[in-house]
Amino acid sequence: MKRIIIIVFLITLAISGCADKQMRAEAIDLNVYYADRNNEKIVIEKRTIKINSNDNKYMMAMKELIKGPKDKKLKVNIHPKTKVLGVEKYNDVAIVNLSKEFVDVNGEIQQIVAIMTVINTLTQFSEINNVKIMIEGEEYTSPSGFMENVFHRFSMDDNKTIQKISLYFAGTNADQLVKEMRSVKLAPDEMIEERIIKELIKGPTEKGIHKTIPVNTRLQDITIDKELAIVNLSESFVKDHWGGSTGELMTIYSIVNSLTELPYIKRVKFLINGKETTVFSHYSFNEAFERDETLISK
């Protein structure tokens, strides 16, 4: 009797262990590709999803794509009733089988953009280089009547937009700010606010003006809350700074005045490694800073 109880106990443990393994989910970061409102460029929306070891990650990525964007400035070109019937990998090709609703869209442009978003969503996985689209088991035929074989990744380099930004650096005597205009190429998933900080860290390109941020500083992240920009920087921003009340003033307002060139930003708050802190000896970072025009060289 005792032996039977032990065997039953061991079997129960084994079953429990298997169940735990199956239920254990892993979080993965995912890039989902959508179009902007005008269908002029493809934009990345980042997500984190949980998958179990027996889940088909390609199918889950496709389902996330069809759900549509969270950002209201983006649009999905895939019919919302489209079903993912299957996604299989063969060598470096993802073969995705979709329901007939996928081709039920208005116009060839919309369908081309839909295909681009499918291709780039699936080819983000390093083992996938090409995508073959099937419609209910039949090879996809374009609106113009051509049967397509496999699709390659759409180059995001062709998708970059050029933006002009205003950057403020320290002037010759390091007691006033001087504006430098710069044209930059923004990737579809790149925030202009993020690029402004990174360009400030790089330093000026014009002669006679000086950097304001230690070169080892890293931008951890930047978020916009209504009219407030919250800039989260690494500890090097503090540790590697050259000090002095004027130097600190130039550093703070080179960032504040550069960001408030954007019409929707009125104030800037600083975090160091995600925490509010009084960092410089002459200035407190507990409060947000507003633009100061008096520091700009005329």
N, C-alpha and C positions, 0 to 999 in steps of 0.2 A: 504493500500500500504506500509506504514511504517513498519507494522507488518511482511509482506512478506519479505521485505528487511532484517529485523533483523534475521528471521528464516534462510534465505539463507546464511547470514553472519556466523551464528552459525554452520550451516552444513559445510560450507567451512573450518572453523576453526577446526572442528572435523576431517574432512578428512585430513587436513594438519598435524594435530597432529599425526594421525595414520601413515601417510607416513613417518614423521620424526622418529617415533619409529622404523619402519621397516628398515629405512636407517641407523639408528645409529649402528655403528659397534664397536665391542669390540676386542682389541688386546690380543691374548693369546700366551704364549710361548709354543713352541712345540719341542719335541725331535724326530728327524727322524733318523731311523737306516739304516746304509749301511755297506757293507763289505769293508775291505781294498783290495788293488790291488790283493793280492794273495788268497783272500777268506779264510784267516786264522783266522780272528777275526771280530767281529761286532763293529762298531764305531758309536757314536752319532754325529749327526750334528744338531746344535741348530738353530731354526728359530722362527720368530714371524709372525703370520698370523692374519688377521682381519676376524672376523665372525659376522654375524648378528644374532639376537635372533632366527630366524627361520631356520638357517643353521644347517646341520647335521655335527657336528664337527668331528665325526669319519670318515665320507666320505671325508671331507676336508683333514684330516690327511693322508688318503690313497692316495689321489691325489697328495699331496706334496711328498710322498714317491716315487710314480711312476715317478714324474718329474725328479728324479735323483739328485745326490749330486752336491753342488756348488764347493766343494773341489775336485780338479782333482786327488788327491791321493786315493779317494774312488770310489767305483763302485756300481751300482745298478744291482741286479740279476734278476729283473723283466722285462719281455719283454716290450719295450716302447709303444707298441700298446695295452697293457692291459687296459681295461676299468673297472671302478668301477661301477657295476650295482646297488649296494645298500649296505648299512651297517645298520643293526638293532641291538638294544640291547635287550636281553631277560635275565632277572635276572642279573647275573654278566658275561654273555657271549655276546661277539660281534660276530654277524653272518655276515660275509662279503661275498658278491656275486661278483665274478670276471668273466670277459670274458675268453674265451678259450685260448687266447694268454698267459695267466698266466702260463699254463703248457707247452707252446711252448718254452722250453729252452734246452740248450745243457748240458745234464748230470744230474745225481741225486744230486751231490754236490751243483750245482748251484741252484737247486730247493729247497733243504734243507735250504740253506742260504737265499733264497728269502722268504721262510716261516718264518724263524727266524726274519727277518726284519719286516714282517707284524705283527707278534705276539707282538714284543716288541714296535712297534710304537703304536699299539692299547691298549696294557695293561699299557701304561704310565698313562692312565686315571684311577684314583683311583677306579672308579666304575666297571672297567672291569678287571676280573681275568683270563678269558679264551677266546679263539678265535676259532670259527668254520669257516672253509673255504668252500665255495660252488663255483662250476664252472658252470656258466649259470644255476643255480638252482639245480644242482646235487651235491651230496656230493663229496668232493675232494678225489681222489684215488691217492696214491703215485705211483712213477714209478715202484716200485716192486709189485704193484697190490693190496696193502692193502688199505682199505677204512678207512680214519682217522676220528675220532669223534671230539674231541676238543683238542686244543693245549694249553699248559701252557707256561708261560713266560720263556724265555731263560735266565739263570743266567749269569749276566755280571761278577760275581766274577771269573768264570772259564775263563774269557776273558781278565784278566789283564795280562800285560806284565811286566817282571822284568827288571829294568834298573839300571845301576851303575852310580852314579853321584859324582862329586867332589865338596866338600863344603870347604870354607875357613872361619876359625874362628881366633880370636885373640890368640896369643901365651901367654906364661907364663908372660912375662913382658908387654903384651898388646901393643907392638910396631912393631910386625911382624905378618904376617898371616901364619897359619898352615893348611895344607890340611887334610881333613878327607874324606875318601871314604865311600860311603853308598849305599846299595842296596835298592831300593824302588819298590813297585808294583804300576804301573800306570794303572788307569782305562781307558777305551777306549776313553772317552771324556776329559781326563786330559792332559794338556800341560806339557812337561817336564820342561819348563822354569818356569811355575807356581809352580810346585812341588819343584824346587830348592829353590825358595824364601820361601816357607812354611817350608821347612826343616831348612833353615837358621834361621827363626824366632823361631823354636823349640829349637834351640841351639845345642851345641856339645854333643856327647855321650862319647867321650874319655876324660880321666883325663888330667889336665894340660893345657887345652885350654878353652877359654871363649867365651860366646855369644857376638855378635856384634850388635844385633838389639833388641830394647825394645820388651818385650814379648806381649804387648797389640797391637802391630802393626798389621794391617790387609792389606792384598794384595787386592786392589780394582780390578785391572786387569793388564794384561801384554800383549803387542802387539809387533809383530816383523815386522819392516819395512825395507826390504832389510837386511842390516847387523847391523841394530840398534834395540836394545831391549828397549822399553819404559815401565818403571815400575811405576805403579800408586799405591802409598801407602797412608794409612790413616794418619791423623794428629798426631796420637800417635807416629809415627816414629820420629817426631820432638819434640813434647811436653814432651815425657817420656825419651828422650835421656839424658845420664849422662854428656854429654858435653866434652870440651877439644879438642884441635886440633888433638891430636893423636887418641883419641877415635872416633872422627868424621871420620878421615882418615881410620881407621880400618873398621868402619861401611860401608862406601862408597865402599871400595875396596873388602870387603868380598863379597858383592853383584856383583860388576863388574867382579872380577876375577872368581867367581863361574859361572856366566853366560857365560863368554867368554871362558870357557872350552868347550862349544859347538862350533864346528868349523864354524858355519854360523853366529855367533854373534861376532862382532868386537868392538862395542861401546854400552854404556848403558846410557840412559837418565832417570832422575827421575821426577816424578810429585807427588804433594801432593793434594789429593782429586781432581785429574783431572786438576790441574793448575800448570803452571810453577812458581816457586818461589825460592827466595834465602832463604834457611831455616837455615842451620847451620851458626854459627857466623864466621867460618873460611873458608867455602867453598860455592861457588855459584852453584846452580842447573840450571842455564840458559843454560849451555852447556853440551854436552854428555861427558862421561868419557871413556877412553880407558884402556885396561888391563895394569897393572903395575907389572912386574915380580920382581922388586927390593924389593917389600914389602913382598915377600914370603920367609919364613925361609928355609934355605938350610939344 
